[in-house]
């Protein structure tokens, strides 16, 4: 079955030209490509990664003048690996994706144009199509605002009845509730003997448990919802449970439901704290309920969230001086990283601060985007 979804296009500019051209209304220069269709070859990974793919694909379609988006190769692809097959089922419980999306105001005769700041490095062009996996953004440092607009126009209308009824259940989101997403599962080795091996880079990019404590205290939150994986392997789960019991200053509710239920909790949140995870970062961009996003000030160049949010939403940064390349006195093993998460002192957490994209950089390609520790703009 072919479903047509006509949408309003937003011209998207890269960081390299946006400052001057957004104010002047001038279009960045572009290069025409002999193609009119964008094609998604396959889905990559789990829901968080799938949202990144769709976000990059949809915003590039808006920016490039593409006539059509073809999702059929990804939807009909036979997944040999059981995990990938399960991921596809999960995706389709959340979104009723069509085989094709047609862009409003475009015609088959319109060629795709490569906007300034965008590259065809990860694309294949031929037979009238631009093909790719679209996990890596083809454009430099897109604004989260544009991803939010694209999702609101293109993807939210495709939510399944289960997701819609959960997110819009007839009740107002809880204004006094802080929702915390904690990545668990693949972030920490299952077997004890692996704990002495060198920790993965991302282990040093999670917020330490005391950072959550600072957010709860500074925000005056009396209720906290902790959304995490069923294995409860993130040590901050137990740490926050103990803090709640010892202080009596806030109640803590733990949720480890289905992917759809956990996504719903994030999409309903008014105040959300992000972990270093594509799941929380990319769902947040889709939200229509958010008012405050709390972050350690670490983003990822492949994900959709950054400091440039949409009207009504602000990002609050809390920083720590620990990273994958500087974590003394903790050793570089997983044991060292776990010790750091639960012992890093609350008084060493910096912030709250404003979040500016100009202060957040990656040291080299395929490295996380880390915000400047020396920022003095306190909130």
N, C-alpha and C positions, 0 to 999 in steps of 0.2 A: 504494500500500500504506500502511496506517495502522499505526504501531507505538506501543504504549503503554509508557511508562516511569513506574512509580510510585515516588515519592521521598518522603523524610522532609523536612518543611518546617522551616525555621529562621526564626523571626521576626527581622527585621532592623530596627535602629533607626538613626536619623540621629545625627550628632555633636551636634546641638542638645539632645538629650534623653538620650543614652546614659549619660553619667556618673552621673546619679542613678538612672535607671530600670533600668539593668542590675543594680545592686546590690539594688534593692527588688523586682525582678520585675514591676513595673507595666508594662502595655502602653501605648505612646503612643496618643494619641487619633487617630482616623482618620475619613475621610469616605467613605460608601458611594457607589459608581458603578454605574449600571444596566448592568452587563456582567459576564461570567464568564470571558472568554477574552482572552488577550493575543496580538496578531498581529504578526509580523515582516514588514514590507512588502517589504524588499529587503536584500540584503547590500551593505555599503558598503566599497569598497576591498579591501585585501589581508588576509592572515591575521591580522595584529595587530589591525586594525580589526574584523574579524569576531569575534574573541574578545572584544573590548570589547562589541560588540553582544550577544553571547550571555551574557556575564557580567551586564550590566545587566538583560537580559530575565529571566534565571533568578533573580537575587536579588530583583527586584521581584515576580516570581511568588510566591516564598516569602513575601515580606513582606505582600503585598496580599490573599492569600486566593484568588487566581485558580484556577479549576478546570482550565484547559487553556491550553497554548501552541500556537499554530497557526503552523507554519513553511512551509506550502504556498505562500503568495504569493512568498516569497523563493526557495524551491526551484524553482518552476516559471517564474519570471520569465525572459523572453527578454532576454539581454544583447546589445545592438547593438554596443557597443564591444568590440573584440577583447581588450583588456586585461582588462576586467571578465569576459568569458567565460572567459579563462584563469585568472583568480583563482578562479572558481567550481569549475573542474576541480581546482585545487590544494586547495581546501577539502575537496572530496569524496574526495581521496586520503588525507586525514587523519582525517575523521570521517564515519561513516555516519549522517547526521542523519535522523531520522524526519520524517514529515509533521506529527505531533502528539505532544505530550508531555502526559500527564495527571498531575496532581499528587495525591499520596497524601492520603487523608483529606478530599478535597474533593468537592463534588457540583455538578451543573449549576445548582442553585438558589442557590448561594452567589454573592453579589455581590463584585466587586472593591472593596476598601477602600483609600483613599489614605492611607498611613501619614504620621504627622507628619514634617515635613522633606522630603517628596516632593511633586512638582508634576506636573501634567498639561500643562505648557507645550508640550512637544514631542510630544504625543499627540493622536490623534483618537478620539473616543468615539462609538459608534453601532452599532446592530444587534447589541447584546450583546457588542461587542468593543472593546478598547482597542488602537488601531493606532499603529505608529510604526516608526522606523528603529532606535531604541534605541542609537545611538552615544553620545549624551550621556546621562549618568546622570540619571534622574528624581529621585534622592535625594541629599541633601547628604553629600558626603564619606564614602561607604561605606567600611567597613573591608576591607582586603585579606583578612582572615580569612574574611569572609562569601563573598567571591568564590571563595576556595579551597574552602570547604565546598560551594558550589554546583557548581563544576566537578568536584570529586571525586565528588559524588553523581550529577550529571546528565550531564556531558560526557565524562569519562574512560571510562565504560562504552561510549560510542559510538565510541571510537577504532577505526580500521580495523585489520585484521590486520597491515598493513605497519607502521603506527605502533606498535602493541602489541609486535610482535616486535623492533622496533628499540630501544624504550625498555626493555623487559624481556627482554634477550637472554640471560639466564642467568648473566651475570657481575655482580659487584658494582661500583657506581660507584667511580671512582678517587678515593680520599680525598685524595691529594696533588696533584690536578690543579686548577688554576685555569682556568675557562672564561671567556673574554672575548667578549662580543658587540659587534661594531663595525658601526654603521650606515654603509653606503657609498651606492652607487647614486644615489638622487635627492637626496642631501644636498649634493652638490657638482656644479656645472655641468660639462657635458661639454666645451663649447667654450671655448677660452682667452679669447676676447674678453668672455665673460660674467663672468670672474673679477674684473673691475674694477667690476661693478655691486654695489649694496648687498646684503650678505649677508642671507639669510633669518634670522629670529629664532632658529630652532633651531640654526643654526651656532654660536651662542655658548652653547648649552646642552649641547653634547657635553662629555665629560670631555677635558681636554688629555692628551696622550700621557704626560706625567710623572705624572699621577694613577695610571695603570696601573703605572708603575714603582714608585710608593710602595706600592701594594697587593701587588705581587709581593715586594718587599723586606720589608715589615712582616709579611706572612703566611708568609715563608720558603718560597715556592713554587719548586720546582725544575722543574716541568713546567707549561706553559701551552698551552691550546688556544684558538686565535683563530678565531672563527666570524664570517665576513663575506661580503659579496656578491661574486660572481665578478669584477666589474670591479676590485676591490681599490683603489677610489678614496679610501678613507679614508686620510689620510697617516700615521695611527698604525700601519698595517700595516707599512710599510717602516721606520718609526721603531723599532718593537718588534723587528723582524728584526735591525736594526743593533745595538740594545742587547743582544740575546741573543748575537750573534756577538762583540761587543766585550767584554762582561762575563764571558761563560762561566758565569754563575751560574744560568741556567735554559735549558731547551730549549724551543723554540717550534714547535708544529705548526699549520699553517694549514689550515682547512677552508672551502671554498666549494662546497657541494654543492647538491642540490635543496632546496626549501623543507622537505620532509619530513625530509631528513637533518639539516639545520641545526636544525630544531625538536627533533629527537630528541636532538641533542647538548646543547641547552639543558635539555631535560627530564631528561637523565641527570646533569647537573652537580651536584656536591656544593657547590662554591663558584663563584658566578657573579657577574661584573661586568656591570652594565647600561650600555648606551648610551642616548641619548635616542631611543627607538624603541618604538612600541607592540608590535612583534614580541617583543622580549625581555621587556619589562615584563609583558605579558599571558600569555605562556607560563610565566613564572616563577610566577605565581599558581596555575597548574595543577600544578606539580611536586610529586611525592611523594618526591623524592630530595634536595632542597636542604637544606643546613645553614647556609650563609652567603650573603647577598646584599650585594655591594658597590655603592654608588651615589655619585654626585656630590652627591646631595641635591636633585635636581630631578625632579619628577613631573609628571603631566598630569592635569587634572581629568576628562578623558574616558577615561583608562586605569584599570587595575584595581589596580596596585601602589601601596602607601603604606607608612608605617612600622609599621602594625599587622599583624604577621604571625601565623602559626599556631605551635602548639607545636613546638619543635625547630628553629625557623628564626630567625636573628637578622639584622638589617640593620646594616651598618657604613657610616657616612657619611665621605666625604672631600669637603672643600669648596674652592672657588676663588672669588676675589673678582671674577671676570670674568662679565659677563652682557650681554644685548643692549643694555642702556642704560648700561653702564659697562665700557669695554674699552680705555681709554687704556693704553699708547701705540699700540695697534694701530688702524688705520683701519677704517671700517665696511664695507669691501668684502670679497668672498670671499677675495681675496689676504690681507687683514688677518686674517681669521678662520683661514685655513690657517696663516699664520705664527704666530698665537697657539697653535694646537694643538701645533705642533712645537717651540716655543721657551719655553713657559711653564715656569719653573724648578720642580724637584721640591721645593725648600726652601720655596716659597710655597704648596704644597698643605697645607691644614689638615686635621687629623684624625690617627688615626681617632676618630670620635665615635659616640655612640649616636644613634638616630633616633627622634624623638618627633613624632607627627602634629601636636601642638599648636604645634610650632615651625615648621611648614611651611605657608605661606599663598600664595594668589594675590592679586596686587595689584588685579585686576579680572576680570570674567567673560571666559572664553576665553583667559586668560593662563596660562602654566605655573605650577605650584606649586613654590616655591623655599623651601628650609629656611633658617633663621636662621643667618647667618654668625657671630653673636656667641655661639653656644652654647659653653659651657665644659666640657661633660661629655665628657671624653676617655675612651677605652676603655683 
